[in-house]
Amino acid sequence: MKCRLLQTAVLSCLAIAVFLGQLGCHRQQGIRIGFVVTTLSNPYFVTMVNAAKVEAAKTPGVQLIVQAPDQAVQVGQQIDDVDNLIAQHVDVLCIVPADSKGILPAIAKANQAGIPVLILDNRIDQDLAAKEGVHTVTYIGSDNFVGGKMAGQYMISKLPHGGDVAILEGVSGVDAAIQRKAGFLEALASAPQLHVVASQPADWDREKGLNVFQNMLQAHPNIKGVFGSNDEMALGALQAIQTAGKGHKIVIVGYDAIQDSLSSIRNGEMDATIAQMPDQVGQLGVQYALQVTQGKSIPLNIPTEVRLITRESALQSR
């Protein structure tokens, strides 16, 4: 009788051990990460997503579910994408907000569902989030103000004798667009010989950048420099400049260091761009998302590198 009881106890312990082992395995290998970017029509975000996929593949059983609107300005669709991931009961969300304020209701739903949210690349509106009780775990990305200031300082160095300057802004109300412009203007405040004669949103889009800058050139034919707050808009400005036959007479500074802009810089068309490492953002997003699912505490702000790319450095990086 004692042997049977002992045998039963041993078998029960083994069963519990197997169950706990399977549970631990599920927790480690069954993690589902929702990864939401603003669009996959921009190479910058394609690079970010590809890096996230590579990082997720390093841990067996981790599933990365990528969602993106067709265009960066489609905030409503991005909210629907987040809602869809919440309905799928993902374990954690990584979100690049299409709108720093507009995305808050979707994050609030994730909070209610108990799904932690990591913000990547573009900050949410912190004041409004605090007012509405919306919580996020961390921000992973570069300092857009610093990047904008780098662009402004480079513009000053290229136009020592002064002149008219234009800015192609991102989507209105988006933190990245606000900070890049603010940093650029901060730099130009030390150069009274440079005058910002036009500043207008082109929504991160190349065609809009082309159209907006064509109108700027018509209104201000003596523009000597243009800051495109992302490379897509800067490349649109380049098309407008080439169409107008102004060749190398206008300094063009972009932001993001996508391959098209790097090629343009190497060819002597664009002058510079600001690199902010989208692959690093994607990689860190997955790494810290996994740490969050393991109950680990992580920093509230995780900075990534930002640097100026000119023709010299672009040629060296070939």
Sequence and secondary structure as in RCSB ss.txt:
>XXXX:A:sequence
MKCRLLQTAVLSCLAIAVFLGQLGCHRQQGIRIGFVVTTLSNPYFVTMVNAAKVEAAKTPGVQLIVQAPDQAVQV
GQQIDDVDNLIAQHVDVLCIVPADSKGILPAIAKANQAGIPVLILDNRIDQDLAAKEGVHTVTYIGSDNFVGGKM
AGQYMISKLPHGGDVAILEGVSGVDAAIQRKAGFLEALASAPQLHVVASQPADWDREKGLNVFQNMLQAHPNIKG
VFGSNDEMALGALQAIQTAGKGHKIVIVGYDAIQDSLSSIRNGEMDATIAQMPDQVGQLGVQYALQVTQGKSIPL
NIPTEVRLITRESALQSR
>XXXX:A:secstr
 HHHHHHHHHHHHHHHHHHHHHHHHHHHH  EEEEE S SSSHHHHHHHHHHHHHHTTSTT EEEEE  SSTT H
HHHHHHHHHHHHTT SEEEE  SSTTTTHHHHHHHHHTT  EEEESS   HHHHHHHT   SEEEE  HHHHHHH
HHHHHHHH TT EEEEEEE STT HHHHHHHHHHHHHHTT TTEEEEEEEE TT HHHHHHHHHHHHHH TTEEE
EEESSHHHHHHHHHHHHHTT TTSSEEEEES  HHHHHHHHTTSS EEEE  HHHHHHHHHHHHHHHHTT    S
EEE   EEEEHHHHHHT 
